[in-house]
């Protein structure tokens, strides 16, 4: 029986299992996928190219200040969710953005840290809800940053502008 010409035949290990892909092959596949998504070849290996929000920054759809405000938004929301006992929407990616000692590896027990995290969340939530159409902006921020999906760019920019003014 002949192997299909469409299947890539891989060398086998002594146990008979096919050999795994090398790190270089995995990186090349990821870079090619990012280029197909519209990322320039020179930026394909950048960490920013790994998320919808980061690609918006690389494509200069949002500014660097917007990107930093969005990252801070993600950290504040994830810390607040952890304090309140909520499940993270995107547990692996945003939890990596949390600074060391901020409860990344367990619950936050310090009352001052809990009060600070709640205050930060309430400040950003109030700033967004006080704006006209603020709920739309908050929704766009959550979809793009927390869920890593495409959101309305205009609403996202408006929400990021509010956050930039809040955290000046």
N, C-alpha and C positions, 0 to 999 in steps of 0.2 A: 504494500500500500504506500503510495507516494504522499508526501506532505503537500498541503495546499501551497501554491506559489505566492499567495497573499500573506501567509504567515511568515513572520521573521523567525528563522530557525536559530535558536540560541545554543551555545555550548552547554554541556551538562556537567554537573558536579559529579564526583565519584559515587554519590548516593543515587544518582539517576535523575535528580531534580534539575530543572533548568537553572542556569546561573542567574543571579539577580543583576539588575542594572547597576552600573557604576554611578558614583556620585556625579561625575562629569555628564553622563547621559541624562540623569534626572534634571540637572541644572539646565542642560540644553533644551530639554523638552519644556520645562517651565518658562524659559526665556522665549522660546518660539510661540508658546501659547500667549504670552504677554504681548508679543509683537502683533499677533493676530488680533488682539483686543485694541490695538491702536497705539501702543507704547513705542516710542522711538527705540531703535536697536541699541543705542548707547545707554539707554535707561532701563533696559529689560531686566538687568540683574539687580536693580535698585530695590530696596525694601519697600519703597513707596508704591512700586508697581504691583504689589501683592494684594491691594484692596481697591475698591471702587473710589473711595475717598482719596487715597494716595495717588491714583491715576489722574484724578481731577487736578491735583496739584502739579503733577508732572506735565500735564497737557496745558497748564497755566489757565485753567478754567476758574480756579480759585487761587488766591495769593498765599504766600507762605504764612502770613499772619492769620489768615483764615484757617489754614491747615493746623497751625498750632492751637488756635482756639477750639477747633473741632476735636483735636486729640485731648485737650483738657476737658472738654465736655464729656467725652467718652470715659475718662478716668473718674470724673466726679459722679457720673451716673452709675458706673459699675461699683464704686465704693459705697455709694448710698444704697444700692440694691443689696450689696453684701451685708451692710449693717442692718437693713430692714429684713433680711432673710429671704429676699426675692431671688429667683433663679436668673442667672445671666442669660441674655438673649444669644450671645455669641461668646461662649465661655473661654475658648482658648485664645482668641486673638486679643481682645481688649484686656484681659487679665494680665497679659504680658506687658502692657503699657503701664501698669501700676508700679510706682516706685517701691524699692525695697523698704520693708518696715511699714507698709501702708495696709497691711492686712492681706497681702497677696497670698500668703500661705495659710491663713486661718482667720478666725473671727477677730474683729477689732474689739478689745475690751476696755481700752482707755476712755473714760468719759469725756475728756477734752477732745480726743480725736473724733469721737462720735458726734459731739456737738459741732465741731468744725465741719465735718462732712455733711451733716444735715443743713447747716447754715449755707454752705456753698451750693448745695442742691436747691435749697429754697430760693437763694438769690438768683440763680440762673432760670429757674422755673418761673419766678415772678417777673423777671425781665422779659422773658419770651411771651408770657401770657398777657402782660400789660400792653404789648404792641398790637396794633390792628393786624388781624390775621395771624396772631402769634401761635395759635394752635396748629395752623398749617406749617409754620416754620419749625415748630418743635417736632411735628410728625416727619418732616423732611430730614431733620437732623437725626432722628432715631433710625429712620429707614437706611440712610446712607452710612452713618457712622457705626451704629450698633448692629444693624442687620447685614451690612455690606451689600446693599442692593442700590440700584439706581433710583434717585428721587428727582423731583422737579428742581432744576438747577436754580431758577429764580428764587424759590422758597428757601432753598439751602443757603444761597448767598445772603438773603435777608436775615436768616437766623444766625449765620456766622457773623454778619455785621453787628448784630445786637450783642453777641458774645464778645466780640472784639472791644466794643464800647464798654461792656461790663467789666472786663478784665484788663483795661488799660493801666 
